[in-house]
Amino acid sequence: MQATQLTPVALARRLPAHLVNGLSVGAGLASITTAVALAAGLPAALTVSSGAAVVSIADTVAPPQAKTQPMLMAALAAFAVALLVALCHGHHVLMGLAVLLITFSAILWTAWGKRGGTLTFTMILSLVFQMAAFDQGHLEGAAMWTHVGWVALGCAAMAGWSLASGRVLAPRYQSLAVADSLRALARLIEAQADWLATLPHRHIQGADPEGSLLPLVRQQATIADVLQQTRDLLYSDLTRPGARRWIPGFIGIVDVRDLVLACQVDLDQWPADTPVPEALLQWGREMKDLAAHLDRTAEAAARHLPWPTLPVARDIAHTPLSDVPLALNQTLLSLLRRHAQMRLGLQRLRDAVAVPDAQPLTLDTAVLQSMRSPVDWPLANLRAVLSWRSPVLRHAARTTAAMACAYLLAHSLPWTAHPQWMLMTVAVVLRGNLEQTLARRDARVIGTLAGCLLASLLLALQPNGWVVLAVLALALSIAHAYALVDYRITSMAGAVLALLQVHVAHGHMPSLAVLERLGDTLVGAGLAWGFSYLWPAWERHQLPQLVGRLLRAEARYAHHVMGQGVQSTLGERGSHARREVYDVVWLLTQSLQRMQKEPSSQRAHLGDLETVVVRSHRLTSQIAGVRGLLLARQAEFDPAHTLRLLGQADARMGALFGEVIPLPTGPTTPANEPQASPTPLAPMDDTGAEHAPITNTALLSTEHPQSSDSALSWLARRLRQAEVDAQALVQAARAFMA
């Protein structure tokens, strides 16, 4: 067994997706550089590598269909920058203007979000590399055009390599994405178990129940982002057998995610002054077991290991229930029944991902493909940011001003051999918000210091040219792989890359190159930090729009769930509405994190925003609970009575949200059903069979009462609580916007 684990294939299967992508980029750079070195010599190979390296930034973990346009645009953008630098070189004023033009236009690519960000850094890095090339060499006349031609070859070669490798690696990316989704689901279950474990202490200490939910909300937002990345990889080409193998299991992950959130519905009902029974704490420990099972399943998906079996449920049947108040019997019973559904869902999930072949799809392919992130590049995105209120335009103006200052300062300091280093530091450290700028500042300084030490140690060994080329490829691989994971590592690899390029260009390492690199990094990081306060786009200015978007998303999600009746699927619009809720919650949690680093004067509404996010989480959990109840007990519902209850709740919640925000299409009751009554639902009868003391043998049972009235009573209770949570969310939103 040990020998099997140490084979190259087994070790490769341990690599995460970002390292696989980074090594693919490094292999491409090494292959292109080696081929050109053998055919045209080492100087030409280094020039080709400068073009290939910058284009490789656009090579990300993405489906092949989504790579074509970004790679072609990256190649054209890098070539255009190289041509502009070549034409302006030798004229400080023209070069300064070119730096400003390139910087401003590069930042505008972020109008298209993360996919545009790769093109931003493609242009910035191309600017830095070409300034270095023209400063270090005598490139005039024919030599200049030859240099530009080699750069163009490198750009085209890397674009071709990325498109080809993307198709080869697509199945691997898909299996790793499913593994990441399983791990994210495990972390969500663990977060809920941790929240439950601290419940007795919170009841004793009287802690704020909403504040204690924030870690769980953040984990919910995190899994939403991971699931969307997996959708993009799996749903891009539904004709591929590899994708069709994983899709049923991935849909199972999404369903279990909703069950986990629905459990919070019952946990929130536990009164603060009521002791937590041992049965509930035991259930929390079993949740930990299920999270560990998901981690093992993720390892099996990523490393092609035998699929683990679902662990046997803990013996909660012998846990005494004498400490459970009679009035809370139905809450505990609902929670444990939902847990039984979760175990059933995990078993189905395991059975689905364990199938080695493509499986038939139960959902329409058009619905699945509509769930992908956009891959087009509409000009409307650019027009939308051409306003002084736009954070993108402010960031572009702020970065351009900082680069102008850095360009002037770089030519005024005692050391002026590599002015592009300071420009590079300013460009990568200065982000669109203060929190990311501070994080990048620290990571850049720490990484550069470590990289300078590594480069000095390596060059002290006096490696030959081929070793240096290999290290350059490896450094690029590491820098590329960790750019969005840990920028300290990327900065360290970037420092090694820069210093080795200086060594190759001069044939030796200049005595002050390391100190110059450190000095430029410190000065550039300080400039970026200072300019981050120029024309800032504080989070509080963008939040009212996001909160309104959240309310609209919650209203649509509730409308589609209640409008589906007892149908088994949400449909395309319902699925989009649910995803929109999770997307906006993720954006709001990111805003919460960024606001923590902003000046205290800009954090006046931080507590109100936390309340909005937590109450949105509760409402989303309630809606998921309603949907889960409709699906699990659909055979017990009387269709006419069920639609009447759902229609009434739908109308009231629509009216509630409509008081705060305009809804494009208000929730409606089916035409053939009774119209919603303005009177509230009658209270549930607490003397019925639902409130009889539960027995230990019912704790993990999936059996449900077969009475239609009983099912409707449970549904009425869920709908009433959903309305209460919707009202609480609306009140929190009003307080925030006041």
HELIX and SHEET records of a PDB file:
HELIX    1   1 GLN A    2  GLN A    5  1                                   4    
HELIX    2   2 PRO A    8  ALA A   12  1                                   5    
HELIX    3   3 ALA A   17  ALA A   40  1                                  24    
HELIX    4   4 LEU A   42  VAL A   55  1                                  14    
HELIX    5   5 SER A   56  ALA A   58  5                                   3    
HELIX    6   6 PRO A   64  ALA A   66  5                                   3    
HELIX    7   7 THR A   68  CYS A   88  1                                  21    
HELIX    8   8 HIS A   92  ILE A  107  1                                  16    
HELIX    9   9 LEU A  108  TRP A  112  5                                   5    
HELIX   10  10 LYS A  114  GLN A  136  1                                  23    
HELIX   11  11 ALA A  142  ALA A  197  1                                  56    
HELIX   12  12 LEU A  199  GLN A  205  1                                   7    
HELIX   13  13 GLY A  211  LEU A  213  5                                   3    
HELIX   14  14 LEU A  214  LEU A  234  1                                  21    
HELIX   15  15 PRO A  241  LEU A  267  1                                  27    
HELIX   16  16 GLU A  278  ARG A  303  1                                  26    
HELIX   17  17 ILE A  316  HIS A  318  5                                   3    
HELIX   18  18 LEU A  326  LEU A  328  5                                   3    
HELIX   19  19 ASN A  329  VAL A  353  1                                  25    
HELIX   20  20 THR A  365  SER A  370  1                                   6    
HELIX   21  21 LEU A  379  VAL A  385  1                                   7    
HELIX   22  22 PRO A  391  ALA A  410  1                                  20    
HELIX   23  23 PRO A  419  VAL A  429  1                                  11    
HELIX   24  24 LEU A  434  ALA A  460  1                                  27    
HELIX   25  25 GLY A  465  ALA A  481  1                                  17    
HELIX   26  26 TYR A  487  HIS A  506  1                                  20    
HELIX   27  27 ALA A  513  PHE A  531  1                                  19    
HELIX   28  28 GLU A  539  GLY A  563  1                                  25    
HELIX   29  29 GLY A  571  MET A  595  1                                  25    
HELIX   30  30 SER A  600  GLN A  602  5                                   3    
HELIX   31  31 LEU A  606  ALA A  632  1                                  27    
HELIX   32  32 GLN A  634  GLU A  636  5                                   3    
HELIX   33  33 PRO A  639  GLY A  658  1                                  20    
HELIX   34  34 ALA A  689  HIS A  691  5                                   3    
HELIX   35  35 ASN A  696  ALA A  698  5                                   3    
HELIX   36  36 SER A  708  MET A  737  1                                  30    
END                                                                             
